[in-house]
């Protein structure tokens, strides 16, 4: 079972920044790009578990603050030559409100 969870408004996330959603399964980072696209990934770099939410958002990517791995926000994949993937979560925005689609066991 899964469900949509409201996590706040688009303007609650700084442009080119992130906010964290605490879940039972771990933290989910919710990112906002400069063009106001919103993305959600596990807040763990696939390299060594660095906090992606503390990374630098550029375009539709984030650079991990620990070892500079670059992760695609749209799909969670590491940019070559690095390999790995952070779990991605579906996002929807309705009337400026962000909702994430999470598995029931992740809901706090």
Secondary structure, 3 states (H helix, E strand, C coil): CEEEEEEEEHHHCCCCEEEEEEECCEEEEEEECCCCCEEEEECCCCCCCCCHHHCEEECCEEECCCCCCEEECCCCEECCCCCCECCEECEEEECCEEEEEEEHHHCC
